[in-house]
Amino acid sequence: MPTTMNKARVIAVKFLTPTVRWFKLEAPNSARQRFYAGQWLDLQIPGSDIIGGYSMCSSPMEFEKSCVFELAVKLSDHPAATWMHTECSVGMELSYRFGGEVYLDDNNSSVAGKSYLLIAGGVGINPIYSILQAIVTKTNFSLKLLYSAKTQEELMFCVSKKEINTLIESHPQLSVKYFLTEASDTDQHDAESLTFGKLEKYFDFSEYSMAANRRMNETDLQEALHGWPLDQVDSFICGPDAMITSVDTCLKRLQLSPAQIHFERWT
């Protein structure tokens, strides 16, 4: 990882969910930089030594084209996350550096003919969404996303602007299955904001619902892998540590090798 910090200016801020704040940053002097889908960055809080680590949720191609990248930061008691939620605003200049050893090899020859199983829990959707955006720019691939959140309102890139649903509409190779682990009665009976007419009918409670009111399990992973040549599968996982451990164990039982299962734990 480079030791030198670069500068970026905050150009947009909004809430994605009640607990997740989104930031768009512009790095005008980024000509010699790049990041890969799935990587993260160190972000230094101005006037302090406090550093937070956050995964990019935007596409590397957007950064190469327009020198901007996006972060989505969940509120927590970590000083950096608290500052990002309470004090960071448009116009501020922040110091950053890219890092991370788990990412998508996104050249065309690597992606062609591959099947990708992307698995996200909570704010772990950030690097997974970046990877998803990179894959759909390629050709000849299969792609499935399993995404778990506590409630419908905590689903990112789904509920308001429906970014993921828009990608589904444009890319028939992509299918998505959502899981709500603490679903309320409203989540269970009002699936309108998650409706998309072309989706497979996964669930009982609504004809075109995309959300199951439970945790994902090994059967879900097995169903996602069904029909794919296992030697052509790559899986990327990001979420709580216990979820990563569980999914990793299940995928190995389903005959994926460790080299096909990609994740990075925060320490």
DOFI-818455 format. One record per residue (C-alpha): residue number from 1; residue in three letters; x, z, y. Coordinates in steps of 0.5 Angstrom, whole numbers, plus 2048, in hexadecimal, padded with zeros to 3 digits. Layout:
! DOFI-818455
<n: NUM; res: ALA; east: X; up: Z; north: Y>
...
END
This chain:
! DOFI-818455
<n: 1; res: MET; east: 800; up: 800; north: 800>
<n: 2; res: PRO; east: 803; up: 7FE; north: 807>
<n: 3; res: THR; east: 805; up: 804; north: 80B>
<n: 4; res: THR; east: 804; up: 801; north: 812>
<n: 5; res: MET; east: 7FD; up: 802; north: 815>
<n: 6; res: ASN; east: 7F9; up: 7FD; north: 818>
<n: 7; res: LYS; east: 7F4; up: 7FD; north: 81E>
<n: 8; res: ALA; east: 7ED; up: 7FB; north: 81D>
<n: 9; res: ARG; east: 7E7; up: 7FC; north: 823>
<n: 10; res: VAL; east: 7E0; up: 7FE; north: 821>
<n: 11; res: ILE; east: 7DB; up: 7F9; north: 823>
<n: 12; res: ALA; east: 7D5; up: 7FB; north: 81F>
<n: 13; res: VAL; east: 7D2; up: 801; north: 81D>
<n: 14; res: LYS; east: 7CB; up: 803; north: 819>
<n: 15; res: PHE; east: 7C8; up: 807; north: 813>
<n: 16; res: LEU; east: 7C7; up: 804; north: 80D>
<n: 17; res: THR; east: 7C3; up: 80A; north: 80A>
<n: 18; res: PRO; east: 7C2; up: 811; north: 80C>
<n: 19; res: THR; east: 7C9; up: 813; north: 80A>
<n: 20; res: VAL; east: 7CD; up: 80D; north: 80B>
<n: 21; res: ARG; east: 7D0; up: 80A; north: 811>
<n: 22; res: TRP; east: 7D2; up: 802; north: 811>
<n: 23; res: PHE; east: 7D8; up: 800; north: 816>
<n: 24; res: LYS; east: 7DA; up: 7F9; north: 817>
<n: 25; res: LEU; east: 7E2; up: 7F9; north: 81A>
<n: 26; res: GLU; east: 7E6; up: 7F3; north: 81D>
<n: 27; res: ALA; east: 7ED; up: 7F3; north: 81C>
<n: 28; res: PRO; east: 7F0; up: 7ED; north: 821>
<n: 29; res: ASN; east: 7F7; up: 7EE; north: 81E>
<n: 30; res: SER; east: 7F5; up: 7ED; north: 817>
<n: 31; res: ALA; east: 7F8; up: 7E6; north: 816>
<n: 32; res: ARG; east: 7FD; up: 7E8; north: 811>
<n: 33; res: GLN; east: 7F9; up: 7ED; north: 80D>
<n: 34; res: ARG; east: 7F4; up: 7EC; north: 808>
<n: 35; res: PHE; east: 7F0; up: 7F1; north: 803>
<n: 36; res: TYR; east: 7ED; up: 7EF; north: 7FC>
<n: 37; res: ALA; east: 7E6; up: 7F1; north: 7FA>
<n: 38; res: GLY; east: 7E5; up: 7F8; north: 7F7>
<n: 39; res: GLN; east: 7EB; up: 7FB; north: 7FB>
<n: 40; res: TRP; east: 7EB; up: 801; north: 800>
<n: 41; res: LEU; east: 7EE; up: 803; north: 807>
<n: 42; res: ASP; east: 7F1; up: 809; north: 80A>
<n: 43; res: LEU; east: 7EE; up: 80A; north: 811>
<n: 44; res: GLN; east: 7F1; up: 80F; north: 816>
<n: 45; res: ILE; east: 7ED; up: 813; north: 81A>
<n: 46; res: PRO; east: 7EF; up: 812; north: 822>
<n: 47; res: GLY; east: 7F3; up: 817; north: 825>
<n: 48; res: SER; east: 7F4; up: 81B; north: 81E>
<n: 49; res: ASP; east: 7F8; up: 81A; north: 817>
<n: 50; res: ILE; east: 7F1; up: 81A; north: 813>
<n: 51; res: ILE; east: 7F0; up: 814; north: 80F>
<n: 52; res: GLY; east: 7EA; up: 812; north: 80B>
<n: 53; res: GLY; east: 7EA; up: 80D; north: 805>
<n: 54; res: TYR; east: 7E4; up: 808; north: 805>
<n: 55; res: SER; east: 7E3; up: 802; north: 801>
<n: 56; res: MET; east: 7E2; up: 7FB; north: 805>
<n: 57; res: CYS; east: 7DA; up: 7F9; north: 804>
<n: 58; res: SER; east: 7DB; up: 7F2; north: 807>
<n: 59; res: SER; east: 7DE; up: 7EC; north: 804>
<n: 60; res: PRO; east: 7E6; up: 7EA; north: 804>
<n: 61; res: MET; east: 7E4; up: 7E3; north: 806>
<n: 62; res: GLU; east: 7E0; up: 7E6; north: 80D>
<n: 63; res: PHE; east: 7E7; up: 7EA; north: 80F>
<n: 64; res: GLU; east: 7EB; up: 7E3; north: 80E>
<n: 65; res: LYS; east: 7E6; up: 7DF; north: 812>
<n: 66; res: SER; east: 7E4; up: 7E4; north: 817>
<n: 67; res: CYS; east: 7E9; up: 7EA; north: 817>
<n: 68; res: VAL; east: 7E3; up: 7EF; north: 816>
<n: 69; res: PHE; east: 7E2; up: 7F4; north: 810>
<n: 70; res: GLU; east: 7DC; up: 7F9; north: 80F>
<n: 71; res: LEU; east: 7DC; up: 800; north: 80C>
<n: 72; res: ALA; east: 7D6; up: 804; north: 80A>
<n: 73; res: VAL; east: 7D8; up: 80C; north: 80B>
<n: 74; res: LYS; east: 7D4; up: 811; north: 807>
<n: 75; res: LEU; east: 7D3; up: 817; north: 80B>
<n: 76; res: SER; east: 7D7; up: 81D; north: 808>
<n: 77; res: ASP; east: 7DA; up: 823; north: 80A>
<n: 78; res: HIS; east: 7E1; up: 820; north: 80A>
<n: 79; res: PRO; east: 7E4; up: 820; north: 811>
<n: 80; res: ALA; east: 7E5; up: 818; north: 811>
<n: 81; res: ALA; east: 7DE; up: 817; north: 80F>
<n: 82; res: THR; east: 7DB; up: 81C; north: 814>
<n: 83; res: TRP; east: 7DE; up: 819; north: 819>
<n: 84; res: MET; east: 7DC; up: 812; north: 817>
<n: 85; res: HIS; east: 7D5; up: 814; north: 817>
<n: 86; res: THR; east: 7D5; up: 818; north: 81E>
<n: 87; res: GLU; east: 7DA; up: 815; north: 822>
<n: 88; res: CYS; east: 7DC; up: 80E; north: 821>
<n: 89; res: SER; east: 7D9; up: 809; north: 825>
<n: 90; res: VAL; east: 7D9; up: 802; north: 827>
<n: 91; res: GLY; east: 7E0; up: 800; north: 82B>
<n: 92; res: MET; east: 7E4; up: 806; north: 828>
<n: 93; res: GLU; east: 7EB; up: 803; north: 825>
<n: 94; res: LEU; east: 7ED; up: 806; north: 81E>
<n: 95; res: SER; east: 7F3; up: 805; north: 81A>
<n: 96; res: TYR; east: 7F3; up: 803; north: 813>
<n: 97; res: ARG; east: 7F7; up: 800; north: 80D>
<n: 98; res: PHE; east: 7F4; up: 7FD; north: 807>
<n: 99; res: GLY; east: 7F6; up: 7FF; north: 800>
<n: 100; res: GLY; east: 7F3; up: 800; north: 7F9>
<n: 101; res: GLU; east: 7F5; up: 7FD; north: 7F2>
<n: 102; res: VAL; east: 7EE; up: 7FB; north: 7EF>
<n: 103; res: TYR; east: 7EB; up: 7F5; north: 7F2>
<n: 104; res: LEU; east: 7E9; up: 7EE; north: 7F0>
<n: 105; res: ASP; east: 7EE; up: 7E8; north: 7EF>
<n: 106; res: ASP; east: 7EA; up: 7E3; north: 7F2>
<n: 107; res: ASN; east: 7ED; up: 7DD; north: 7F1>
<n: 108; res: ASN; east: 7E9; up: 7D7; north: 7EE>
<n: 109; res: SER; east: 7EC; up: 7D7; north: 7E8>
<n: 110; res: SER; east: 7EC; up: 7DE; north: 7E7>
<n: 111; res: VAL; east: 7E4; up: 7DF; north: 7E8>
<n: 112; res: ALA; east: 7E2; up: 7D8; north: 7E4>
<n: 113; res: GLY; east: 7DE; up: 7D9; north: 7DE>
<n: 114; res: LYS; east: 7DF; up: 7E1; north: 7DF>
<n: 115; res: SER; east: 7D9; up: 7E6; north: 7DE>
<n: 116; res: TYR; east: 7D9; up: 7EC; north: 7E3>
<n: 117; res: LEU; east: 7D5; up: 7F2; north: 7E2>
<n: 118; res: LEU; east: 7D5; up: 7F6; north: 7E8>
<n: 119; res: ILE; east: 7D3; up: 7FE; north: 7E8>
<n: 120; res: ALA; east: 7D2; up: 802; north: 7EE>
<n: 121; res: GLY; east: 7D0; up: 809; north: 7EF>
<n: 122; res: GLY; east: 7CE; up: 80B; north: 7F6>
<n: 123; res: VAL; east: 7D3; up: 80A; north: 7FC>
<n: 124; res: GLY; east: 7D7; up: 807; north: 7F6>
<n: 125; res: ILE; east: 7D3; up: 800; north: 7F8>
<n: 126; res: ASN; east: 7D8; up: 7FF; north: 7FD>
<n: 127; res: PRO; east: 7DE; up: 7FC; north: 7FA>
<n: 128; res: ILE; east: 7D9; up: 7F9; north: 7F4>
<n: 129; res: TYR; east: 7D5; up: 7F5; north: 7FA>
<n: 130; res: SER; east: 7DC; up: 7F2; north: 7FD>
<n: 131; res: ILE; east: 7DD; up: 7F0; north: 7F6>
<n: 132; res: LEU; east: 7D6; up: 7ED; north: 7F5>
<n: 133; res: GLN; east: 7D7; up: 7E9; north: 7FB>
<n: 134; res: ALA; east: 7DE; up: 7E6; north: 7F9>
<n: 135; res: ILE; east: 7DB; up: 7E4; north: 7F2>
<n: 136; res: VAL; east: 7D5; up: 7E0; north: 7F5>
<n: 137; res: THR; east: 7D9; up: 7DC; north: 7F9>
<n: 138; res: LYS; east: 7DC; up: 7D9; north: 7F2>
<n: 139; res: THR; east: 7D9; up: 7D4; north: 7ED>
<n: 140; res: ASN; east: 7D8; up: 7D5; north: 7E6>
<n: 141; res: PHE; east: 7D7; up: 7DD; north: 7E5>
<n: 142; res: SER; east: 7D2; up: 7E2; north: 7E2>
<n: 143; res: LEU; east: 7D1; up: 7E8; north: 7E6>
<n: 144; res: LYS; east: 7CD; up: 7EE; north: 7E5>
<n: 145; res: LEU; east: 7CC; up: 7F4; north: 7EA>
<n: 146; res: LEU; east: 7CA; up: 7FB; north: 7E7>
<n: 147; res: TYR; east: 7C9; up: 800; north: 7ED>
<n: 148; res: SER; east: 7C7; up: 807; north: 7ED>
<n: 149; res: ALA; east: 7C5; up: 80B; north: 7F3>
<n: 150; res: LYS; east: 7C1; up: 812; north: 7F4>
<n: 151; res: THR; east: 7BB; up: 80F; north: 7F7>
<n: 152; res: GLN; east: 7B8; up: 808; north: 7FA>
<n: 153; res: GLU; east: 7BA; up: 80A; north: 801>
<n: 154; res: GLU; east: 7C2; up: 80B; north: 7FF>
<n: 155; res: LEU; east: 7C2; up: 804; north: 7FC>
<n: 156; res: MET; east: 7C7; up: 800; north: 801>
<n: 157; res: PHE; east: 7C7; up: 7F9; north: 802>
<n: 158; res: CYS; east: 7C0; up: 7F9; north: 7FF>
<n: 159; res: VAL; east: 7BA; up: 7FC; north: 803>
<n: 160; res: SER; east: 7BB; up: 7FA; north: 80A>
<n: 161; res: LYS; east: 7BE; up: 7F3; north: 80B>
<n: 162; res: LYS; east: 7BE; up: 7F2; north: 803>
<n: 163; res: GLU; east: 7C5; up: 7EF; north: 803>
<n: 164; res: ILE; east: 7C6; up: 7EF; north: 7FB>
<n: 165; res: ASN; east: 7BF; up: 7EC; north: 7FA>
<n: 166; res: THR; east: 7C1; up: 7E6; north: 7FF>
<n: 167; res: LEU; east: 7C7; up: 7E5; north: 7FA>
<n: 168; res: ILE; east: 7C2; up: 7E5; north: 7F4>
<n: 169; res: GLU; east: 7BE; up: 7E0; north: 7F7>
<n: 170; res: SER; east: 7C4; up: 7DC; north: 7F9>
<n: 171; res: HIS; east: 7C8; up: 7DD; north: 7F2>
<n: 172; res: PRO; east: 7C4; up: 7DC; north: 7EC>
<n: 173; res: GLN; east: 7CA; up: 7DF; north: 7E8>
<n: 174; res: LEU; east: 7C9; up: 7E5; north: 7EB>
<n: 175; res: SER; east: 7C4; up: 7EB; north: 7E8>
<n: 176; res: VAL; east: 7C3; up: 7F2; north: 7EB>
<n: 177; res: LYS; east: 7C0; up: 7F8; north: 7E8>
<n: 178; res: TYR; east: 7BF; up: 7FE; north: 7EC>
<n: 179; res: PHE; east: 7BF; up: 806; north: 7EA>
<n: 180; res: LEU; east: 7BC; up: 80B; north: 7EE>
<n: 181; res: THR; east: 7BE; up: 812; north: 7EB>
<n: 182; res: GLU; east: 7BA; up: 817; north: 7EF>
<n: 183; res: ALA; east: 7B4; up: 812; north: 7F1>
<n: 184; res: SER; east: 7AE; up: 815; north: 7F5>
<n: 185; res: ASP; east: 7A7; up: 813; north: 7F3>
<n: 186; res: THR; east: 7A7; up: 80E; north: 7F9>
<n: 187; res: ASP; east: 7AD; up: 80B; north: 7F6>
<n: 188; res: GLN; east: 7AA; up: 80A; north: 7EF>
<n: 189; res: HIS; east: 7A3; up: 807; north: 7F2>
<n: 190; res: ASP; east: 7A5; up: 803; north: 7F8>
<n: 191; res: ALA; east: 7AA; up: 7FE; north: 7F6>
<n: 192; res: GLU; east: 7A8; up: 7F9; north: 7FB>
<n: 193; res: SER; east: 7AF; up: 7F9; north: 7FF>
<n: 194; res: LEU; east: 7B3; up: 7F8; north: 7F9>
<n: 195; res: THR; east: 7AE; up: 7F2; north: 7F6>
<n: 196; res: PHE; east: 7B1; up: 7EC; north: 7F5>
<n: 197; res: GLY; east: 7AD; up: 7E6; north: 7F1>
<n: 198; res: LYS; east: 7B2; up: 7E3; north: 7ED>
<n: 199; res: LEU; east: 7B5; up: 7E9; north: 7EA>
<n: 200; res: GLU; east: 7B4; up: 7EB; north: 7E3>
<n: 201; res: LYS; east: 7AF; up: 7F0; north: 7E1>
<n: 202; res: TYR; east: 7B3; up: 7F6; north: 7DF>
<n: 203; res: PHE; east: 7AF; up: 7FC; north: 7E0>
<n: 204; res: ASP; east: 7A7; up: 7FE; north: 7DF>
<n: 205; res: PHE; east: 7A5; up: 801; north: 7E6>
<n: 206; res: SER; east: 7A5; up: 7FB; north: 7EA>
<n: 207; res: GLU; east: 7A5; up: 7F3; north: 7E8>
<n: 208; res: TYR; east: 7AB; up: 7F1; north: 7EB>
<n: 209; res: SER; east: 7AE; up: 7F8; north: 7ED>
<n: 210; res: MET; east: 7B6; up: 7F8; north: 7EC>
<n: 211; res: ALA; east: 7B7; up: 800; north: 7EC>
<n: 212; res: ALA; east: 7B6; up: 804; north: 7E6>
<n: 213; res: ASN; east: 7B5; up: 80C; north: 7E7>
<n: 214; res: ARG; east: 7BB; up: 80E; north: 7E3>
<n: 215; res: ARG; east: 7C2; up: 80E; north: 7E2>
<n: 216; res: MET; east: 7C5; up: 808; north: 7DF>
<n: 217; res: ASN; east: 7C7; up: 809; north: 7D7>
<n: 218; res: GLU; east: 7CB; up: 805; north: 7D2>
<n: 219; res: THR; east: 7C5; up: 801; north: 7D0>
<n: 220; res: ASP; east: 7C5; up: 7FE; north: 7D7>
<n: 221; res: LEU; east: 7CC; up: 7FC; north: 7D7>
<n: 222; res: GLN; east: 7CB; up: 7F9; north: 7D0>
<n: 223; res: GLU; east: 7C6; up: 7F5; north: 7D2>
<n: 224; res: ALA; east: 7CA; up: 7F3; north: 7D8>
<n: 225; res: LEU; east: 7CF; up: 7F1; north: 7D4>
<n: 226; res: HIS; east: 7CB; up: 7ED; north: 7CF>
<n: 227; res: GLY; east: 7CC; up: 7E6; north: 7CE>
<n: 228; res: TRP; east: 7D3; up: 7E6; north: 7D2>
<n: 229; res: PRO; east: 7D9; up: 7E4; north: 7CE>
<n: 230; res: LEU; east: 7DC; up: 7EB; north: 7CE>
<n: 231; res: ASP; east: 7E3; up: 7E8; north: 7CF>
<n: 232; res: GLN; east: 7E1; up: 7E5; north: 7D5>
<n: 233; res: VAL; east: 7DE; up: 7EB; north: 7D9>
<n: 234; res: ASP; east: 7E1; up: 7EF; north: 7DE>
<n: 235; res: SER; east: 7DE; up: 7F6; north: 7E1>
<n: 236; res: PHE; east: 7DF; up: 7F9; north: 7E7>
<n: 237; res: ILE; east: 7DC; up: 801; north: 7E8>
<n: 238; res: CYS; east: 7DC; up: 805; north: 7EE>
<n: 239; res: GLY; east: 7D8; up: 80B; north: 7EF>
<n: 240; res: PRO; east: 7D8; up: 813; north: 7EE>
<n: 241; res: ASP; east: 7DE; up: 815; north: 7E9>
<n: 242; res: ALA; east: 7D9; up: 817; north: 7E4>
<n: 243; res: MET; east: 7D6; up: 811; north: 7E4>
<n: 244; res: ILE; east: 7DC; up: 80D; north: 7E3>
<n: 245; res: THR; east: 7DE; up: 811; north: 7DD>
<n: 246; res: SER; east: 7D8; up: 810; north: 7DA>
<n: 247; res: VAL; east: 7D7; up: 808; north: 7DB>
<n: 248; res: ASP; east: 7DE; up: 807; north: 7D9>
<n: 249; res: THR; east: 7DD; up: 80B; north: 7D3>
<n: 250; res: CYS; east: 7D7; up: 807; north: 7D1>
<n: 251; res: LEU; east: 7DA; up: 800; north: 7D3>
<n: 252; res: LYS; east: 7E0; up: 801; north: 7CE>
<n: 253; res: ARG; east: 7DB; up: 803; north: 7C9>
<n: 254; res: LEU; east: 7D8; up: 7FC; north: 7CA>
<n: 255; res: GLN; east: 7DE; up: 7F9; north: 7C9>
<n: 256; res: LEU; east: 7E1; up: 7F8; north: 7CF>
<n: 257; res: SER; east: 7E9; up: 7F9; north: 7D0>
<n: 258; res: PRO; east: 7EC; up: 7FE; north: 7D5>
<n: 259; res: ALA; east: 7EF; up: 7F8; north: 7D8>
<n: 260; res: GLN; east: 7E8; up: 7F5; north: 7DA>
<n: 261; res: ILE; east: 7E5; up: 7FB; north: 7DD>
<n: 262; res: HIS; east: 7E7; up: 7FC; north: 7E4>
<n: 263; res: PHE; east: 7E7; up: 803; north: 7E8>
<n: 264; res: GLU; east: 7EB; up: 807; north: 7ED>
<n: 265; res: ARG; east: 7E9; up: 80F; north: 7ED>
<n: 266; res: TRP; east: 7EA; up: 812; north: 7F4>
<n: 267; res: THR; east: 7EF; up: 818; north: 7F3>
END
